[in-house]
Amino acid sequence: MSIVKNKSFSFAVKIVHLYKFLVADKKEFVLSKQLLRSGTAIGALVREAQNAES
């Protein structure tokens, strides 16, 4: 697995943990939902870029 894939996966895991904290403890729903979407999209974008053909 590449370094970029590993780092993006680790980042996504941290984002999910932060999302759970924000929802459970801080009762923040709107910003936490956007954070979850944008933070986990990085992995999909990396995968798409690696599988791209030119």
mmCIF file as Biopython writes it, N, C-alpha, C and O atoms, coordinates in Angstrom:
data_model
#
loop_
_atom_site.group_PDB
_atom_site.id
_atom_site.type_symbol
_atom_site.label_atom_id
_atom_site.label_alt_id
_atom_site.label_comp_id
_atom_site.label_asym_id
_atom_site.label_entity_id
_atom_site.label_seq_id
_atom_site.pdbx_PDB_ins_code
_atom_site.Cartn_x
_atom_site.Cartn_y
_atom_site.Cartn_z
_atom_site.occupancy
_atom_site.B_iso_or_equiv
_atom_site.auth_seq_id
_atom_site.auth_asym_id
_atom_site.pdbx_PDB_model_num
ATOM 1   N N  . MET A ? 1  ? 0.846   -1.181 0.000   1.0 0.0 1  A 1 
ATOM 2   C CA . MET A ? 1  ? 0.000   0.000  0.000   1.0 0.0 1  A 1 
ATOM 3   C C  . MET A ? 1  ? 0.889   1.240  0.000   1.0 0.0 1  A 1 
ATOM 4   O O  . MET A ? 1  ? 1.959   1.240  0.608   1.0 0.0 1  A 1 
ATOM 5   N N  . SER A ? 2  ? 0.457   2.267  -0.664  1.0 0.0 2  A 1 
ATOM 6   C CA . SER A ? 2  ? 1.278   3.466  -0.776  1.0 0.0 2  A 1 
ATOM 7   C C  . SER A ? 2  ? 1.174   4.326  0.481   1.0 0.0 2  A 1 
ATOM 8   O O  . SER A ? 2  ? 0.254   4.172  1.285   1.0 0.0 2  A 1 
ATOM 9   N N  . ILE A ? 3  ? 2.119   5.217  0.629   1.0 0.0 3  A 1 
ATOM 10  C CA . ILE A ? 3  ? 2.147   6.123  1.777   1.0 0.0 3  A 1 
ATOM 11  C C  . ILE A ? 3  ? 0.914   7.019  1.781   1.0 0.0 3  A 1 
ATOM 12  O O  . ILE A ? 3  ? 0.321   7.267  2.831   1.0 0.0 3  A 1 
ATOM 13  N N  . VAL A ? 4  ? 0.534   7.499  0.612   1.0 0.0 4  A 1 
ATOM 14  C CA . VAL A ? 4  ? -0.634  8.386  0.516   1.0 0.0 4  A 1 
ATOM 15  C C  . VAL A ? 4  ? -1.903  7.649  0.938   1.0 0.0 4  A 1 
ATOM 16  O O  . VAL A ? 4  ? -2.742  8.211  1.642   1.0 0.0 4  A 1 
ATOM 17  N N  . LYS A ? 5  ? -2.044  6.405  0.515   1.0 0.0 5  A 1 
ATOM 18  C CA . LYS A ? 5  ? -3.209  5.607  0.902   1.0 0.0 5  A 1 
ATOM 19  C C  . LYS A ? 5  ? -3.249  5.396  2.415   1.0 0.0 5  A 1 
ATOM 20  O O  . LYS A ? 5  ? -4.297  5.541  3.044   1.0 0.0 5  A 1 
ATOM 21  N N  . ASN A ? 6  ? -2.106  5.055  2.985   1.0 0.0 6  A 1 
ATOM 22  C CA . ASN A ? 6  ? -2.035  4.834  4.434   1.0 0.0 6  A 1 
ATOM 23  C C  . ASN A ? 6  ? -2.380  6.091  5.212   1.0 0.0 6  A 1 
ATOM 24  O O  . ASN A ? 6  ? -3.149  6.044  6.173   1.0 0.0 6  A 1 
ATOM 25  N N  . LYS A ? 7  ? -1.812  7.210  4.798   1.0 0.0 7  A 1 
ATOM 26  C CA . LYS A ? 7  ? -2.058  8.463  5.510   1.0 0.0 7  A 1 
ATOM 27  C C  . LYS A ? 7  ? -3.501  8.927  5.356   1.0 0.0 7  A 1 
ATOM 28  O O  . LYS A ? 7  ? -4.091  9.438  6.307   1.0 0.0 7  A 1 
ATOM 29  N N  . SER A ? 8  ? -4.074  8.754  4.166   1.0 0.0 8  A 1 
ATOM 30  C CA . SER A ? 8  ? -5.464  9.167  3.983   1.0 0.0 8  A 1 
ATOM 31  C C  . SER A ? 8  ? -6.409  8.278  4.787   1.0 0.0 8  A 1 
ATOM 32  O O  . SER A ? 8  ? -7.426  8.757  5.289   1.0 0.0 8  A 1 
ATOM 33  N N  . PHE A ? 9  ? -6.089  6.996  4.914   1.0 0.0 9  A 1 
ATOM 34  C CA . PHE A ? 9  ? -6.903  6.098  5.728   1.0 0.0 9  A 1 
ATOM 35  C C  . PHE A ? 9  ? -6.812  6.479  7.206   1.0 0.0 9  A 1 
ATOM 36  O O  . PHE A ? 9  ? -7.828  6.540  7.899   1.0 0.0 9  A 1 
ATOM 37  N N  . SER A ? 10 ? -5.601  6.733  7.679   1.0 0.0 10 A 1 
ATOM 38  C CA . SER A ? 10 ? -5.428  7.142  9.075   1.0 0.0 10 A 1 
ATOM 39  C C  . SER A ? 10 ? -6.167  8.442  9.366   1.0 0.0 10 A 1 
ATOM 40  O O  . SER A ? 10 ? -6.786  8.593  10.420  1.0 0.0 10 A 1 
ATOM 41  N N  . PHE A ? 11 ? -6.097  9.372  8.428   1.0 0.0 11 A 1 
ATOM 42  C CA . PHE A ? 11 ? -6.791  10.644 8.590   1.0 0.0 11 A 1 
ATOM 43  C C  . PHE A ? 11 ? -8.297  10.421 8.667   1.0 0.0 11 A 1 
ATOM 44  O O  . PHE A ? 11 ? -8.972  11.016 9.507   1.0 0.0 11 A 1 
ATOM 45  N N  . ALA A ? 12 ? -8.820  9.571  7.801   1.0 0.0 12 A 1 
ATOM 46  C CA . ALA A ? 12 ? -10.255 9.292  7.793   1.0 0.0 12 A 1 
ATOM 47  C C  . ALA A ? 12 ? -10.697 8.662  9.111   1.0 0.0 12 A 1 
ATOM 48  O O  . ALA A ? 12 ? -11.771 8.983  9.619   1.0 0.0 12 A 1 
ATOM 49  N N  . VAL A ? 13 ? -9.886  7.776  9.664   1.0 0.0 13 A 1 
ATOM 50  C CA . VAL A ? 13 ? -10.217 7.153  10.947  1.0 0.0 13 A 1 
ATOM 51  C C  . VAL A ? 13 ? -10.265 8.209  12.053  1.0 0.0 13 A 1 
ATOM 52  O O  . VAL A ? 13 ? -11.162 8.190  12.895  1.0 0.0 13 A 1 
ATOM 53  N N  . LYS A ? 14 ? -9.300  9.127  12.048  1.0 0.0 14 A 1 
ATOM 54  C CA . LYS A ? 14 ? -9.290  10.209 13.041  1.0 0.0 14 A 1 
ATOM 55  C C  . LYS A ? 14 ? -10.508 11.108 12.881  1.0 0.0 14 A 1 
ATOM 56  O O  . LYS A ? 14 ? -11.078 11.564 13.873  1.0 0.0 14 A 1 
ATOM 57  N N  . ILE A ? 15 ? -10.909 11.364 11.646  1.0 0.0 15 A 1 
ATOM 58  C CA . ILE A ? 15 ? -12.085 12.195 11.382  1.0 0.0 15 A 1 
ATOM 59  C C  . ILE A ? 15 ? -13.345 11.518 11.920  1.0 0.0 15 A 1 
ATOM 60  O O  . ILE A ? 15 ? -14.207 12.179 12.500  1.0 0.0 15 A 1 
ATOM 61  N N  . VAL A ? 16 ? -13.452 10.211 11.731  1.0 0.0 16 A 1 
ATOM 62  C CA . VAL A ? 16 ? -14.621 9.477  12.230  1.0 0.0 16 A 1 
ATOM 63  C C  . VAL A ? 16 ? -14.681 9.555  13.754  1.0 0.0 16 A 1 
ATOM 64  O O  . VAL A ? 16 ? -15.754 9.744  14.326  1.0 0.0 16 A 1 
ATOM 65  N N  . HIS A ? 17 ? -13.532 9.410  14.409  1.0 0.0 17 A 1 
ATOM 66  C CA . HIS A ? 17 ? -13.504 9.523  15.877  1.0 0.0 17 A 1 
ATOM 67  C C  . HIS A ? 17 ? -13.894 10.938 16.324  1.0 0.0 17 A 1 
ATOM 68  O O  . HIS A ? 17 ? -14.636 11.098 17.293  1.0 0.0 17 A 1 
ATOM 69  N N  . LEU A ? 18 ? -13.401 11.950 15.630  1.0 0.0 18 A 1 
ATOM 70  C CA . LEU A ? 18 ? -13.761 13.332 15.951  1.0 0.0 18 A 1 
ATOM 71  C C  . LEU A ? 18 ? -15.247 13.562 15.742  1.0 0.0 18 A 1 
ATOM 72  O O  . LEU A ? 18 ? -15.894 14.226 16.551  1.0 0.0 18 A 1 
ATOM 73  N N  . TYR A ? 19 ? -15.789 13.020 14.664  1.0 0.0 19 A 1 
ATOM 74  C CA . TYR A ? 19 ? -17.228 13.133 14.388  1.0 0.0 19 A 1 
ATOM 75  C C  . TYR A ? 19 ? -18.045 12.529 15.529  1.0 0.0 19 A 1 
ATOM 76  O O  . TYR A ? 19 ? -19.001 13.138 16.008  1.0 0.0 19 A 1 
ATOM 77  N N  . LYS A ? 20 ? -17.663 11.335 15.956  1.0 0.0 20 A 1 
ATOM 78  C CA . LYS A ? 20 ? -18.386 10.679 17.047  1.0 0.0 20 A 1 
ATOM 79  C C  . LYS A ? 20 ? -18.325 11.510 18.325  1.0 0.0 20 A 1 
ATOM 80  O O  . LYS A ? 20 ? -19.319 11.616 19.045  1.0 0.0 20 A 1 
ATOM 81  N N  . PHE A ? 21 ? -17.165 12.099 18.611  1.0 0.0 21 A 1 
ATOM 82  C CA . PHE A ? 21 ? -17.024 12.949 19.781  1.0 0.0 21 A 1 
ATOM 83  C C  . PHE A ? 21 ? -17.922 14.175 19.680  1.0 0.0 21 A 1 
ATOM 84  O O  . PHE A ? 21 ? -18.612 14.522 20.639  1.0 0.0 21 A 1 
ATOM 85  N N  . LEU A ? 22 ? -17.917 14.829 18.528  1.0 0.0 22 A 1 
ATOM 86  C CA . LEU A ? 22 ? -18.713 16.044 18.362  1.0 0.0 22 A 1 
ATOM 87  C C  . LEU A ? 22 ? -20.212 15.765 18.499  1.0 0.0 22 A 1 
ATOM 88  O O  . LEU A ? 22 ? -20.946 16.555 19.091  1.0 0.0 22 A 1 
ATOM 89  N N  . VAL A ? 23 ? -20.651 14.650 17.954  1.0 0.0 23 A 1 
ATOM 90  C CA . VAL A ? 23 ? -22.077 14.324 18.014  1.0 0.0 23 A 1 
ATOM 91  C C  . VAL A ? 23 ? -22.476 13.903 19.427  1.0 0.0 23 A 1 
ATOM 92  O O  . VAL A ? 23 ? -23.498 14.353 19.945  1.0 0.0 23 A 1 
ATOM 93  N N  . ALA A ? 24 ? -21.680 13.051 20.043  1.0 0.0 24 A 1 
ATOM 94  C CA . ALA A ? 24 ? -22.055 12.505 21.355  1.0 0.0 24 A 1 
ATOM 95  C C  . ALA A ? 24 ? -21.877 13.518 22.488  1.0 0.0 24 A 1 
ATOM 96  O O  . ALA A ? 24 ? -22.780 13.706 23.304  1.0 0.0 24 A 1 
ATOM 97  N N  . ASP A ? 25 ? -20.722 14.161 22.536  1.0 0.0 25 A 1 
ATOM 98  C CA . ASP A ? 25 ? -20.413 15.022 23.681  1.0 0.0 25 A 1 
ATOM 99  C C  . ASP A ? 25 ? -20.831 16.478 23.488  1.0 0.0 25 A 1 
ATOM 100 O O  . ASP A ? 25 ? -21.310 17.115 24.427  1.0 0.0 25 A 1 
ATOM 101 N N  . LYS A ? 26 ? -20.659 16.990 22.311  1.0 0.0 26 A 1 
ATOM 102 C CA . LYS A ? 26 ? -20.919 18.412 22.078  1.0 0.0 26 A 1 
ATOM 103 C C  . LYS A ? 26 ? -22.275 18.682 21.441  1.0 0.0 26 A 1 
ATOM 104 O O  . LYS A ? 26 ? -22.697 19.834 21.340  1.0 0.0 26 A 1 
ATOM 105 N N  . LYS A ? 27 ? -22.952 17.635 21.016  1.0 0.0 27 A 1 
ATOM 106 C CA . LYS A ? 27 ? -24.273 17.751 20.378  1.0 0.0 27 A 1 
ATOM 107 C C  . LYS A ? 27 ? -24.231 18.674 19.158  1.0 0.0 27 A 1 
ATOM 108 O O  . LYS A ? 27 ? -25.166 19.431 18.896  1.0 0.0 27 A 1 
ATOM 109 N N  . GLU A ? 28 ? -23.128 18.591 18.426  1.0 0.0 28 A 1 
ATOM 110 C CA . GLU A ? 28 ? -22.961 19.386 17.200  1.0 0.0 28 A 1 
ATOM 111 C C  . GLU A ? 28 ? -23.240 18.477 16.019  1.0 0.0 28 A 1 
ATOM 112 O O  . GLU A ? 28 ? -22.550 17.474 15.837  1.0 0.0 28 A 1 
ATOM 113 N N  . PHE A ? 29 ? -24.238 18.807 15.215  1.0 0.0 29 A 1 
ATOM 114 C CA . PHE A ? 29 ? -24.657 17.915 14.135  1.0 0.0 29 A 1 
ATOM 115 C C  . PHE A ? 29 ? -24.354 18.455 12.738  1.0 0.0 29 A 1 
ATOM 116 O O  . PHE A ? 29 ? -23.955 17.688 11.862  1.0 0.0 29 A 1 
ATOM 117 N N  . VAL A ? 30 ? -24.531 19.737 12.517  1.0 0.0 30 A 1 
ATOM 118 C CA . VAL A ? 30 ? -24.394 20.290 11.170  1.0 0.0 30 A 1 
ATOM 119 C C  . VAL A ? 30 ? -22.932 20.310 10.730  1.0 0.0 30 A 1 
ATOM 120 O O  . VAL A ? 30 ? -22.591 19.753 9.686   1.0 0.0 30 A 1 
ATOM 121 N N  . LEU A ? 31 ? -22.075 20.943 11.514  1.0 0.0 31 A 1 
ATOM 122 C CA . LEU A ? 31 ? -20.663 21.025 11.136  1.0 0.0 31 A 1 
ATOM 123 C C  . LEU A ? 31 ? -19.985 19.660 11.184  1.0 0.0 31 A 1 
ATOM 124 O O  . LEU A ? 31 ? -19.124 19.368 10.354  1.0 0.0 31 A 1 
ATOM 125 N N  . SER A ? 32 ? -20.362 18.831 12.138  1.0 0.0 32 A 1 
ATOM 126 C CA . SER A ? 32 ? -19.724 17.524 12.248  1.0 0.0 32 A 1 
ATOM 127 C C  . SER A ? 32 ? -20.060 16.645 11.045  1.0 0.0 32 A 1 
ATOM 128 O O  . SER A ? 32 ? -19.227 15.856 10.600  1.0 0.0 32 A 1 
ATOM 129 N N  . LYS A ? 33 ? -21.264 16.777 10.525  1.0 0.0 33 A 1 
ATOM 130 C CA . LYS A ? 33 ? -21.651 16.000 9.347   1.0 0.0 33 A 1 
ATOM 131 C C  . LYS A ? 33 ? -20.828 16.408 8.125   1.0 0.0 33 A 1 
ATOM 132 O O  . LYS A ? 33 ? -20.390 15.563 7.346   1.0 0.0 33 A 1 
ATOM 133 N N  . GLN A ? 34 ? -20.626 17.720 7.973   1.0 0.0 34 A 1 
ATOM 134 C CA . GLN A ? 34 ? -19.816 18.222 6.860   1.0 0.0 34 A 1 
ATOM 135 C C  . GLN A ? 34 ? -18.361 17.800 7.023   1.0 0.0 34 A 1 
ATOM 136 O O  . GLN A ? 34 ? -17.700 17.450 6.046   1.0 0.0 34 A 1 
ATOM 137 N N  . LEU A ? 35 ? -17.864 17.831 8.250   1.0 0.0 35 A 1 
ATOM 138 C CA . LEU A ? 35 ? -16.498 17.392 8.524   1.0 0.0 35 A 1 
ATOM 139 C C  . LEU A ? 35 ? -16.326 15.926 8.156   1.0 0.0 35 A 1 
ATOM 140 O O  . LEU A ? 35 ? -15.314 15.547 7.567   1.0 0.0 35 A 1 
ATOM 141 N N  . LEU A ? 36 ? -17.304 15.104 8.498   1.0 0.0 36 A 1 
ATOM 142 C CA . LEU A ? 36 ? -17.244 13.678 8.176   1.0 0.0 36 A 1 
ATOM 143 C C  . LEU A ? 36 ? -17.213 13.461 6.662   1.0 0.0 36 A 1 
ATOM 144 O O  . LEU A ? 36 ? -16.419 12.666 6.159   1.0 0.0 36 A 1 
ATOM 145 N N  . ARG A ? 37 ? -18.072 14.165 5.952   1.0 0.0 37 A 1 
ATOM 146 C CA . ARG A ? 37 ? -18.107 14.009 4.491   1.0 0.0 37 A 1 
ATOM 147 C C  . ARG A ? 37 ? -16.807 14.427 3.828   1.0 0.0 37 A 1 
ATOM 148 O O  . ARG A ? 37 ? -16.265 13.698 2.997   1.0 0.0 37 A 1 
ATOM 149 N N  . SER A ? 38 ? -16.307 15.600 4.194   1.0 0.0 38 A 1 
ATOM 150 C CA . SER A ? 38 ? -15.096 16.105 3.543   1.0 0.0 38 A 1 
ATOM 151 C C  . SER A ? 38 ? -13.853 15.338 3.988   1.0 0.0 38 A 1 
ATOM 152 O O  . SER A ? 38 ? -12.948 15.105 3.187   1.0 0.0 38 A 1 
ATOM 153 N N  . GLY A ? 39 ? -13.804 14.946 5.256   1.0 0.0 39 A 1 
ATOM 154 C CA . GLY A ? 39 ? -12.635 14.231 5.760   1.0 0.0 39 A 1 
ATOM 155 C C  . GLY A ? 39 ? -12.490 12.827 5.220   1.0 0.0 39 A 1 
ATOM 156 O O  . GLY A ? 39 ? -11.373 12.342 5.038   1.0 0.0 39 A 1 
ATOM 157 N N  . THR A ? 40 ? -13.601 12.169 4.962   1.0 0.0 40 A 1 
ATOM 158 C CA . THR A ? 40 ? -13.527 10.802 4.442   1.0 0.0 40 A 1 
ATOM 159 C C  . THR A ? 40 ? -13.491 10.765 2.912   1.0 0.0 40 A 1 
ATOM 160 O O  . THR A ? 40 ? -13.192 9.724  2.328   1.0 0.0 40 A 1 
ATOM 161 N N  . ALA A ? 41 ? -13.787 11.868 2.272   1.0 0.0 41 A 1 
ATOM 162 C CA . ALA A ? 41 ? -13.754 11.916 0.802   1.0 0.0 41 A 1 
ATOM 163 C C  . ALA A ? 41 ? -12.327 11.856 0.264   1.0 0.0 41 A 1 
ATOM 164 O O  . ALA A ? 41 ? -12.113 11.512 -0.899  1.0 0.0 41 A 1 
ATOM 165 N N  . ILE A ? 42 ? -11.362 12.187 1.100   1.0 0.0 42 A 1 
ATOM 166 C CA . ILE A ? 42 ? -9.973  12.206 0.653   1.0 0.0 42 A 1 
ATOM 167 C C  . ILE A ? 42 ? -9.552  10.826 0.160   1.0 0.0 42 A 1 
ATOM 168 O O  . ILE A ? 42 ? -8.897  10.710 -0.876  1.0 0.0 42 A 1 
ATOM 169 N N  . GLY A ? 43 ? -9.923  9.786  0.892   1.0 0.0 43 A 1 
ATOM 170 C CA . GLY A ? 43 ? -9.563  8.425  0.481   1.0 0.0 43 A 1 
ATOM 171 C C  . GLY A ? 43 ? -10.141 8.058  -0.872  1.0 0.0 43 A 1 
ATOM 172 O O  . GLY A ? 43 ? -9.471  7.425  -1.688  1.0 0.0 43 A 1 
ATOM 173 N N  . ALA A ? 44 ? -11.387 8.454  -1.112  1.0 0.0 44 A 1 
ATOM 174 C CA . ALA A ? 44 ? -12.014 8.170  -2.405  1.0 0.0 44 A 1 
ATOM 175 C C  . ALA A ? 44 ? -11.321 8.930  -3.524  1.0 0.0 44 A 1 
ATOM 176 O O  . ALA A ? 44 ? -11.148 8.405  -4.624  1.0 0.0 44 A 1 
ATOM 177 N N  . LEU A ? 45 ? -10.926 10.158 -3.246  1.0 0.0 45 A 1 
ATOM 178 C CA . LEU A ? 45 ? -10.243 10.957 -4.269  1.0 0.0 45 A 1 
ATOM 179 C C  . LEU A ? 45 ? -8.856  10.396 -4.575  1.0 0.0 45 A 1 
ATOM 180 O O  . LEU A ? 45 ? -8.429  10.398 -5.730  1.0 0.0 45 A 1 
ATOM 181 N N  . VAL A ? 46 ? -8.161  9.924  -3.566  1.0 0.0 46 A 1 
ATOM 182 C CA . VAL A ? 46 ? -6.851  9.316  -3.767  1.0 0.0 46 A 1 
ATOM 183 C C  . VAL A ? 46 ? -6.989  8.055  -4.619  1.0 0.0 46 A 1 
ATOM 184 O O  . VAL A ? 46 ? -6.225  7.852  -5.562  1.0 0.0 46 A 1 
ATOM 185 N N  . ARG A ? 47 ? -7.959  7.216  -4.286  1.0 0.0 47 A 1 
ATOM 186 C CA . ARG A ? 47 ? -8.187  5.985  -5.040  1.0 0.0 47 A 1 
ATOM 187 C C  . ARG A ? 47 ? -8.535  6.297  -6.499  1.0 0.0 47 A 1 
ATOM 188 O O  . ARG A ? 47 ? -8.059  5.631  -7.418  1.0 0.0 47 A 1 
ATOM 189 N N  . GLU A ? 48 ? -9.356  7.299  -6.691  1.0 0.0 48 A 1 
ATOM 190 C CA . GLU A ? 48 ? -9.735  7.678  -8.046  1.0 0.0 48 A 1 
ATOM 191 C C  . GLU A ? 48 ? -8.529  8.179  -8.833  1.0 0.0 48 A 1 
ATOM 192 O O  . GLU A ? 48 ? -8.386  7.866  -10.015 1.0 0.0 48 A 1 
ATOM 193 N N  . ALA A ? 49 ? -7.669  8.948  -8.189  1.0 0.0 49 A 1 
ATOM 194 C CA . ALA A ? 49 ? -6.485  9.476  -8.861  1.0 0.0 49 A 1 
ATOM 195 C C  . ALA A ? 49 ? -5.509  8.354  -9.208  1.0 0.0 49 A 1 
ATOM 196 O O  . ALA A ? 49 ? -4.870  8.398  -10.259 1.0 0.0 49 A 1 
ATOM 197 N N  . GLN A ? 50 ? -5.387  7.359  -8.344  1.0 0.0 50 A 1 
ATOM 198 C CA . GLN A ? 50 ? -4.449  6.269  -8.612  1.0 0.0 50 A 1 
ATOM 199 C C  . GLN A ? 50 ? -4.961  5.353  -9.735  1.0 0.0 50 A 1 
ATOM 200 O O  . GLN A ? 50 ? -4.166  4.744  -10.451 1.0 0.0 50 A 1 
ATOM 201 N N  . ASN A ? 51 ? -6.266  5.261  -9.882  1.0 0.0 51 A 1 
ATOM 202 C CA . ASN A ? 51 ? -6.832  4.404  -10.920 1.0 0.0 51 A 1 
ATOM 203 C C  . ASN A ? 51 ? -7.120  5.135  -12.216 1.0 0.0 51 A 1 
ATOM 204 O O  . ASN A ? 51 ? -7.663  4.549  -13.152 1.0 0.0 51 A 1 
ATOM 205 N N  . ALA A ? 52 ? -6.763  6.407  -12.282 1.0 0.0 52 A 1 
ATOM 206 C CA . ALA A ? 52 ? -7.058  7.212  -13.470 1.0 0.0 52 A 1 
ATOM 207 C C  . ALA A ? 52 ? -6.171  6.785  -14.642 1.0 0.0 52 A 1 
ATOM 208 O O  . ALA A ? 52 ? -5.036  6.341  -14.471 1.0 0.0 52 A 1 
ATOM 209 N N  . GLU A ? 53 ? -6.733  6.937  -15.816 1.0 0.0 53 A 1 
ATOM 210 C CA . GLU A ? 53 ? -5.985  6.677  -17.038 1.0 0.0 53 A 1 
ATOM 211 C C  . GLU A ? 53 ? -5.887  7.963  -17.830 1.0 0.0 53 A 1 
ATOM 212 O O  . GLU A ? 53 ? -6.795  8.793  -17.821 1.0 0.0 53 A 1 
ATOM 213 N N  . SER A ? 54 ? -4.766  8.109  -18.513 1.0 0.0 54 A 1 
ATOM 214 C CA . SER A ? 54 ? -4.614  9.328  -19.316 1.0 0.0 54 A 1 
ATOM 215 C C  . SER A ? 54 ? -4.447  8.995  -20.783 1.0 0.0 54 A 1 
ATOM 216 O O  . SER A ? 54 ? -4.306  9.897  -21.609 1.0 0.0 54 A 1 
#
